[in-house]
Amino acid sequence: MTNKAAEIKKMFNLWYYNSEFSTGHMQENDPFSDLVMVDDLMLPLNSLPEYMQTIVKEARAQGKEIAFTSEDPE
């Protein structure tokens, strides 16, 4: 039974705070809405420069998620 549940979850890309299937209340209380991945580290969105915050907000408005990586100096 667990395997079927996992398949359904994967098929519909379900997770607790998926905006497509969440209520307004859940979206407002999403603990991940103010976080963004930078070099595989979760950081508060407001710690990024304004132009990067704008990129994240625009991507999320389109239902996409975004992460940043810094360039390797080598």
PEMOLIN-V387390 format. One record per backbone hydrogen bond with DSSP energy under -1.0 kcal/mol. CO is the residue of the C=O (numbers start at 1). NH is the residue of the N-H. If there is no record, write none. Layout:
BEGIN
CO|NH, CO|NH
END
This chain:
BEGIN
1|5, 2|6, 3|7, 4|8, 5|9, 6|10, 7|11, 8|12, 9|14, 15|18, 23|27, 24|28, 25|29, 27|30, 30|33, 32|35, 34|45, 36|43, 37|68, 38|41, 41|38, 43|36, 44|47, 45|48, 49|53, 50|54, 51|55, 52|56, 53|57, 54|58, 55|59, 56|60, 57|61, 59|64, 60|63, 68|39
END
